[in-house]
Amino acid sequence: MTISRWSQSQLHDSGWVRRMFMEGVRLRAEFGDDAVADLSLGQPLEVDAPIAEAFRRASQERFPGRFGYMPNLGYLDVRERAAEDVDLPGITVDSIAMTPGAAAAICIAIRTFVDPGEDIIGAAPFFAEYRLYCETAAARFIPVAVGDDLRLDLEAFASALSPRTAAVILNSPCNPSGHVLDAGELSAVAELLRHHNARHDRRVLLIVDEVYRRVIYPPHQRVEPLEFYEHTVLARSFSKDLGVAGERLGYMVLHPSMVTAETHLGLSQSFRALGFVNAPATAQRALLQLHSWDVDVAPALERRNLVMDRVRAAGLEAAEPQGGLYLWLVSPWADTLALIDELARRRVLLTPGIAFGVPSHMRLCFSAAPEKLDMGLQALEELVRERVSA
Ligand SMILES: Cc1ncc(COP(=O)(O)O)c(C=O)c1O
């Protein structure tokens, strides 16, 4: 039995993040954990004790049907709490669907609102999995390069729009660029879409992926996408901020104008069609055990500052991340893949920018422990020095 042609092509084209992860597994098995700096995968920081305790208490909660199926959109009391978390007039429990992470929220939104053969426009660099999410729904992912300042290039966006456009996906803070969308960008996108909708009698969906929304570094601030454009869906997650990526928990927020009985039926159907059925029960219950879902960004900020100081001192080019857990570096070698290979030989793993649609760059995840960051940065500094003196 061979895997499908589609699976083969995906392994070839966009499997870089996983490929680096597997390389990390191999290197750790051969040389031991301490000898490898895996800065390739977006692992969250270690989970705090109150969060682990919330999961422990949730696992002991009992009520009739506790281990059975539930409504596809999740527990009502958890959805109510998520609606409070959104904290916007007009957002009620009806706008919320609990999902197995933001990944599922995005896939469910696409399956529910986009038809096969339609286009979904995104900004490059983009989270590598977007291509997979789109192709799974037989939609076409169209990346549009951002400007040199990492802000959306609105002219390029406007020319990518066509009668086939069904959705736009934006990510703020962006993985991998660290850019946080501002009000100017969001209002300009909203204006473009409204104009496009009027011309083509459509309602293009705007999906805003907010996985890192609680990891924004001052003075930057989150801007509320729901205030700019009606046909908006937010995809949120607890993977990175609470640090529970393996528990698969997030939620979708529908703009109030999208809340109808038909939308709810459509979403429920997509939960089932994609095989998610519902978000994990214990993880949902754990959310109710927490007094607050807020997190302290200080530990992530400290690591961002540490890596930023080091790359600046080494003369490397990288914009300071405004949010998220990644440094988006211009490759100091013309051949980025050769540099990635050379780093791997030194047991340091970074992800090549080609995974995010931009071959000239590479991504360093700074949520790793400071000693691993030090090891990775040292190897990078050495390779830059060797090239300079060569
Ligand atoms: C930008 C972005 N979107 C979505 C996801 C998926 O997150 P989740 O674990 O919530 O499914 C990730 C995970 O790394 C991400 O970086």
The ligand as an SDF file (V2000), in Angstrom:
LIG
                    3D

 16 16  0  0  0  0  0  0  0  0999 V2000
   -0.1260   30.4660   13.3720 C   0  0  0  0  0  0  0  0  0  0  0  0
   -0.6330   29.1820   13.9080 C   0  0  0  0  0  0  0  0  0  0  0  0
   -1.8990   28.8210   13.6460 N   0  0  0  0  0  0  0  0  0  0  0  0
   -2.4180   27.6700   14.1050 C   0  0  0  0  0  0  0  0  0  0  0  0
   -1.6350   26.8120   14.8530 C   0  0  0  0  0  0  0  0  0  0  0  0
   -2.2540   25.5500   15.3550 C   0  0  0  0  0  0  0  0  0  0  0  0
   -2.4700   25.6950   16.7180 O   0  0  0  0  0  0  0  0  0  0  0  0
   -3.2960   24.6620   17.5810 P   0  0  0  0  0  0  0  0  0  0  0  0
   -2.3250   23.8820   18.3840 O   0  0  0  0  0  0  0  0  0  0  0  0
   -4.1660   25.5340   18.4360 O   0  0  0  0  0  0  0  0  0  0  0  0
   -4.1050   23.8540   16.6620 O   0  0  0  0  0  0  0  0  0  0  0  0
   -0.3110   27.1220   15.1470 C   0  0  0  0  0  0  0  0  0  0  0  0
    0.5490   26.2060   15.8810 C   0  0  0  0  0  0  0  0  0  0  0  0
    1.7530   26.3030   15.8980 O   0  0  0  0  0  0  0  0  0  0  0  0
    0.2120   28.3510   14.6550 C   0  0  0  0  0  0  0  0  0  0  0  0
    1.4800   28.7210   14.8960 O   0  0  0  0  0  0  0  0  0  0  0  0
  1  2  1  0
  2  3  1  0
  2 15  2  0
  3  4  2  0
  4  5  1  0
  5  6  1  0
  5 12  2  0
  6  7  1  0
  7  8  1  0
  8  9  2  0
  8 10  1  0
  8 11  1  0
 12 13  1  0
 12 15  1  0
 13 14  2  0
 15 16  1  0
M  END
$$$$
